[in-house]
C-alpha cells in the first residue's frame, strides 16, 4: 500500500466501494482491491456518507459534485465552458446532466448541471434559443426554475431526504410512499399520485385545485384506509406540500423532501406518472376524465404484472403482505 498515491475517487469506484461494503469487506481490503490508499477510502466514507452513516454511491457523487462546486474555481462559468455547453446542446442535444457527467468523467472543468440550466434560462430571457434543444422532460425543470425564481415560497420545517433512514432507502419494509402531482392542459386541473415503494401500489385522485389545503385533504383521504401501512411519505419541493406537517400528524407518519430538481430521488413516482400518461397523455384536459375514469385507470395499473415484481402485480404484493 505504501506505493499507492492519494487520488480522487471516480464514480465507478464509488459503486465498487458500495458493493464491497455490502459484502462485508473492511476498508483496508477495499483500498487494496481498488488500488487506493486506505486513507482515501476512509475520507470518502466520512465525507460522502449520508447523515445516518449509510453509504450510497449515487448520493456520494452528488455530495462530491456540490462540494466541488462550492470550493473550486470551476464554480464560475467561463467562456470555454459556455462554448462547450452550446456545442453539446445545439449539435448533439445533450442534457445538462449529460454535459456535467461527461466533463466529470473526463476531468473537464464544468459548473453544476443546475448552473447550466440557469445559464440556459438566462439565454432564453435575452431572446436566445438554447432552451429549444432541451428534451421535454427538462423543460419541466425550466418551468419550475422560473416559478421559484419569481415567487420564492418557503416551506417551513422541511425534513430533508438526507435524514431518511436506511430501512426506507433500501426498501426493506412496506409502508413508505412517494407523492407527486400531475398538472393538466394549460395548468388547469391536477391529479395527485401516491405510490408505495416496495410493492409499486399506486393511488390516484383528481384535485379540485393544487393548493396545499386541497392536496393535504386528498392525501389524507387516500391513505387513511392504509393508515397502518403508512410509515413515511417523500415529496418534491412543490409548495402544494406546504402542509406536510398536518399530513404527517393525521397519518402518524414521517414526511421527507427530496433535494430540489432531483426527480431521481423519487424515481418510482416519476415512473408511475409515466404509466398514467399512457391513459392520460400530456396536454390532456382533465375535465375530460371523470372520477370513475381515474378509478378505472388506477385499478388497471395496480392489476398489471410487473417484471420488477417477478410478474406479480402491485395489488397482490401489497395485500398479500398487509392482510
C-alpha positions as CSV (number, residue, x, y, z in Angstrom):
1,X,0.0,0.0,0.0
2,X,3.0,2.4,0.5
3,X,3.4,2.9,-3.2
4,X,-0.2,3.8,-3.8
5,X,-0.8,7.5,-4.2
6,X,-3.6,9.6,-2.8
7,X,-6.1,10.5,-5.5
8,X,-9.7,11.4,-6.2
9,X,-12.3,8.7,-6.3
10,X,-14.2,8.1,-9.5
11,X,-17.9,7.5,-9.9
12,X,-17.2,3.8,-10.9
13,X,-15.0,3.4,-7.8
14,X,-17.8,4.7,-5.6
15,X,-20.1,1.9,-6.9
16,X,-17.4,-0.6,-6.3
17,X,-16.9,0.6,-2.7
18,X,-20.6,0.3,-2.1
19,X,-20.7,-3.3,-3.4
20,X,-17.7,-4.3,-1.3
21,X,-19.0,-2.7,1.8
22,X,-22.3,-4.6,1.5
23,X,-20.3,-7.8,1.0
24,X,-18.8,-7.1,4.5
25,X,-15.3,-6.3,3.4
26,X,-13.1,-4.0,5.5
27,X,-11.7,-0.7,4.3
28,X,-8.2,-2.0,4.0
29,X,-9.3,-4.8,1.7
30,X,-11.4,-2.3,-0.4
31,X,-8.5,0.1,-0.7
32,X,-6.2,-2.7,-1.9
33,X,-8.7,-4.0,-4.3
34,X,-9.2,-0.6,-5.9
35,X,-5.6,0.4,-5.8
36,X,-6.4,3.3,-3.4
37,X,-4.7,4.4,-0.2
38,X,-6.9,3.3,2.8
39,X,-7.0,6.9,4.0
40,X,-8.6,7.9,0.7
41,X,-11.4,5.4,1.3
42,X,-11.8,6.4,4.9
43,X,-12.0,10.1,3.8
44,X,-14.6,9.1,1.1
45,X,-16.8,7.3,3.7
46,X,-16.5,10.2,6.2
47,X,-17.3,13.0,3.8
48,X,-19.8,11.4,1.4
49,X,-21.9,9.1,3.5
50,X,-25.4,10.0,4.4
51,X,-26.1,11.5,7.8
52,X,-27.2,8.2,9.3
53,X,-23.9,6.6,8.2
54,X,-25.1,4.6,5.2
55,X,-23.0,4.9,2.0
56,X,-24.9,5.3,-1.2
57,X,-22.7,5.8,-4.3
58,X,-25.2,7.9,-6.2
59,X,-25.6,10.4,-3.3
60,X,-21.9,10.3,-2.7
61,X,-21.4,11.5,-6.3
62,X,-24.0,14.3,-5.6
63,X,-22.2,15.4,-2.4
64,X,-18.9,15.4,-4.2
65,X,-20.2,17.5,-7.1
66,X,-21.8,20.0,-4.7
67,X,-18.5,20.3,-2.7
68,X,-16.5,20.8,-5.9
69,X,-19.0,23.5,-7.0
70,X,-18.6,25.3,-3.7
71,X,-14.9,25.2,-3.2
72,X,-13.3,25.0,-6.6
73,X,-12.7,27.6,-9.2
74,X,-14.9,25.7,-11.6
75,X,-18.0,27.2,-9.9
76,X,-17.6,30.3,-12.2
77,X,-19.0,29.9,-15.7
78,X,-16.3,30.9,-18.2
79,X,-16.2,31.4,-21.9
80,X,-14.6,27.9,-22.5
81,X,-17.4,26.2,-20.6
82,X,-20.1,28.3,-22.4
83,X,-18.6,27.2,-25.8
84,X,-18.7,23.5,-24.7
85,X,-22.2,23.8,-23.4
86,X,-23.5,25.4,-26.6
87,X,-21.8,22.8,-28.8
88,X,-23.2,19.9,-26.9
89,X,-26.7,21.4,-26.7
90,X,-27.0,22.7,-30.3
91,X,-25.2,19.9,-32.2
92,X,-25.8,16.8,-30.0
93,X,-28.8,17.7,-27.8
94,X,-27.1,16.6,-24.7
95,X,-28.9,17.3,-21.4
96,X,-27.2,19.5,-18.7
97,X,-26.8,16.3,-16.6
98,X,-25.1,14.6,-19.5
99,X,-22.8,17.6,-20.1
100,X,-21.8,17.7,-16.4
101,X,-21.4,13.9,-16.2
102,X,-19.2,13.7,-19.3
103,X,-17.0,16.6,-18.0
104,X,-16.6,15.0,-14.6
105,X,-15.7,11.6,-16.1
106,X,-13.1,13.2,-18.4
107,X,-11.7,15.7,-15.9
108,X,-13.0,18.7,-17.9
109,X,-13.8,21.8,-15.7
110,X,-17.6,22.4,-15.7
111,X,-20.2,24.0,-13.4
112,X,-23.0,22.0,-12.0
113,X,-26.0,20.9,-14.1
114,X,-28.2,23.3,-12.1
115,X,-25.9,26.2,-13.1
116,X,-26.1,25.1,-16.7
117,X,-29.9,25.2,-16.5
118,X,-29.7,28.8,-15.1
119,X,-27.4,29.8,-18.0
120,X,-29.9,28.4,-20.5
121,X,-32.8,30.2,-18.8
122,X,-30.8,33.5,-18.8
123,X,-30.1,33.0,-22.5
124,X,-33.8,32.4,-23.2
125,X,-34.8,35.6,-21.3
126,X,-32.5,37.5,-23.6
127,X,-34.1,36.1,-26.7
128,X,-31.8,33.1,-27.2
129,X,-33.0,29.7,-28.3
130,X,-30.7,27.2,-26.4
131,X,-33.8,26.1,-24.4
132,X,-35.2,24.6,-27.6
133,X,-32.6,21.9,-27.6
134,X,-33.7,20.5,-24.3
135,X,-35.9,17.5,-24.1
136,X,-39.5,17.8,-23.0
137,X,-38.7,16.5,-19.5
138,X,-36.1,19.1,-18.9
139,X,-38.4,21.9,-20.0
140,X,-40.3,20.9,-16.9
141,X,-37.2,21.9,-14.9
142,X,-37.1,25.3,-16.7
143,X,-40.7,25.9,-15.7
144,X,-40.0,25.1,-12.1
145,X,-36.9,27.2,-12.1
146,X,-38.8,30.3,-13.4
147,X,-41.6,29.6,-10.9
148,X,-39.3,29.5,-7.9
149,X,-37.1,32.4,-9.2
150,X,-40.1,34.7,-9.4
151,X,-42.1,33.5,-6.4
152,X,-40.0,32.1,-3.6
153,X,-42.3,30.5,-1.1
154,X,-40.5,28.8,1.8
155,X,-42.0,25.5,3.1
156,X,-41.5,25.6,6.9
157,X,-39.9,22.8,8.9
158,X,-38.9,20.6,6.0
159,X,-37.1,17.4,6.8
160,X,-34.5,16.5,4.1
161,X,-34.3,13.1,2.4
162,X,-30.8,13.0,3.8
163,X,-32.4,12.2,7.2
164,X,-34.4,9.3,5.8
165,X,-33.3,6.0,7.5
166,X,-31.8,3.1,5.5
167,X,-34.9,1.0,6.1
168,X,-36.7,3.3,3.7
169,X,-33.8,3.9,1.2
170,X,-33.3,0.1,0.9
171,X,-37.0,-0.7,0.6
172,X,-36.8,-3.1,3.5
173,X,-40.4,-2.8,4.5
174,X,-43.9,-1.9,3.3
175,X,-45.4,1.4,4.1
176,X,-43.0,4.0,2.6
177,X,-44.7,6.2,-0.1
178,X,-43.7,8.7,-2.7
179,X,-46.1,11.5,-3.6
180,X,-46.4,13.9,-6.6
181,X,-48.9,15.9,-8.6
182,X,-49.6,16.0,-12.4
183,X,-50.9,19.2,-13.9
184,X,-53.4,19.3,-16.8
185,X,-53.5,21.3,-20.0
186,X,-52.8,25.0,-19.6
187,X,-52.1,24.3,-16.0
188,X,-55.8,23.7,-15.4
189,X,-56.7,20.8,-13.2
190,X,-54.4,18.4,-11.3
191,X,-54.1,14.8,-10.2
192,X,-52.3,13.6,-7.1
193,X,-50.4,10.3,-7.2
194,X,-49.1,8.3,-4.3
195,X,-47.0,5.1,-4.8
196,X,-45.8,2.6,-2.2
197,X,-42.1,2.0,-2.7
198,X,-41.8,-1.8,-2.1
199,X,-45.0,-3.0,-3.9
200,X,-45.4,-0.3,-6.5
201,X,-49.0,0.0,-5.4
202,X,-50.4,3.3,-6.8
203,X,-53.2,5.6,-5.7
204,X,-54.6,8.3,-8.0
205,X,-57.1,11.0,-7.4
206,X,-58.3,14.2,-9.1
207,X,-57.8,17.5,-7.2
208,X,-60.2,20.5,-7.2
209,X,-57.1,22.7,-7.3
210,X,-53.4,22.4,-6.5
211,X,-53.3,24.4,-3.3
212,X,-51.8,23.0,-0.1
213,X,-55.1,22.5,1.7
214,X,-56.7,20.5,-1.1
215,X,-53.5,18.4,-1.5
216,X,-53.3,17.7,2.2
217,X,-57.0,16.8,2.5
218,X,-56.9,14.4,-0.5
219,X,-53.7,12.8,0.6
220,X,-55.1,12.0,4.0
221,X,-58.3,10.6,2.4
222,X,-56.4,8.4,0.0
223,X,-54.1,7.0,2.6
224,X,-56.5,6.7,5.6
225,X,-57.6,3.2,4.6
226,X,-53.9,2.1,4.7
227,X,-53.0,4.2,7.8
228,X,-51.4,1.2,9.5
229,X,-49.2,0.8,6.4
230,X,-48.1,4.4,6.1
231,X,-44.7,5.0,7.8
232,X,-43.3,7.7,5.6
233,X,-44.0,10.0,2.6
234,X,-41.4,11.6,0.4
235,X,-42.3,14.5,-1.9
236,X,-40.5,17.1,-4.1
237,X,-40.3,20.7,-3.1
238,X,-43.6,21.9,-4.6
239,X,-45.5,24.4,-2.5
240,X,-48.6,22.2,-2.7
241,X,-46.9,20.1,0.0
242,X,-46.6,23.1,2.4
243,X,-49.0,21.4,4.9
244,X,-46.7,18.3,5.2
245,X,-46.8,18.6,9.0
246,X,-50.6,18.3,9.0
247,X,-50.4,15.3,6.7
248,X,-47.8,13.6,8.8
249,X,-49.7,14.2,12.0
250,X,-53.0,12.9,10.7
251,X,-51.4,9.7,9.2
252,X,-48.9,9.3,12.1
253,X,-46.1,9.2,9.5
254,X,-42.8,10.9,8.7
255,X,-42.6,13.3,5.8
256,X,-39.4,13.9,3.8
257,X,-38.5,16.3,1.0
258,X,-36.2,15.3,-1.9
259,X,-33.5,17.7,-3.0
260,X,-34.6,20.4,-5.5
261,X,-34.5,19.3,-9.1
262,X,-33.7,15.7,-8.1
263,X,-36.5,13.7,-9.6
264,X,-34.4,10.6,-9.5
265,X,-34.7,10.6,-5.7
266,X,-38.4,9.7,-6.3
267,X,-37.8,7.6,-9.3
268,X,-40.7,5.2,-8.7
269,X,-43.1,8.2,-8.5
270,X,-41.8,9.6,-11.8
271,X,-42.1,6.1,-13.4
272,X,-45.6,5.7,-12.2
273,X,-46.6,9.1,-13.6
274,X,-45.3,7.9,-17.0
275,X,-47.5,4.9,-16.8
276,X,-50.5,7.1,-16.1
277,X,-49.6,9.1,-19.2
278,X,-50.5,6.1,-21.2
279,X,-54.1,6.7,-20.3
280,X,-53.9,10.5,-19.8
281,X,-51.5,11.9,-22.3
282,X,-49.7,15.2,-21.7
283,X,-51.7,18.3,-22.6
284,X,-54.9,16.4,-21.8
285,X,-57.8,18.4,-20.4
286,X,-58.5,16.7,-17.0
287,X,-62.2,17.8,-17.3
288,X,-62.5,15.0,-19.9
289,X,-61.8,12.4,-17.2
290,X,-64.3,11.6,-14.6
291,X,-63.6,10.3,-11.1
292,X,-64.7,6.9,-12.3
293,X,-62.3,7.1,-15.2
294,X,-59.4,7.8,-12.8
295,X,-60.6,4.9,-10.6
296,X,-60.5,2.5,-13.5
297,X,-57.1,3.7,-14.7
298,X,-55.9,3.2,-11.1
299,X,-57.2,-0.4,-11.0
300,X,-55.7,-1.3,-14.4
301,X,-52.2,-0.1,-13.3
302,X,-52.4,-1.9,-9.9
303,X,-53.5,-5.1,-11.7
304,X,-50.8,-5.0,-14.4
305,X,-48.0,-7.6,-14.0
306,X,-44.6,-6.0,-13.4
307,X,-41.3,-7.5,-14.4
308,X,-39.7,-5.9,-11.3
309,X,-42.2,-7.9,-9.2
310,X,-41.5,-11.2,-10.9
311,X,-44.7,-10.6,-12.9
312,X,-46.9,-10.3,-9.9
313,X,-49.0,-7.2,-9.7
314,X,-48.8,-4.4,-7.1
315,X,-52.2,-5.2,-5.6
316,X,-51.1,-8.8,-5.0
317,X,-47.8,-7.8,-3.5
318,X,-49.3,-5.3,-1.1
319,X,-52.3,-7.1,0.1
320,X,-50.6,-10.5,0.5
321,X,-48.3,-8.8,2.9
322,X,-50.9,-6.5,4.5
323,X,-53.8,-8.8,5.3
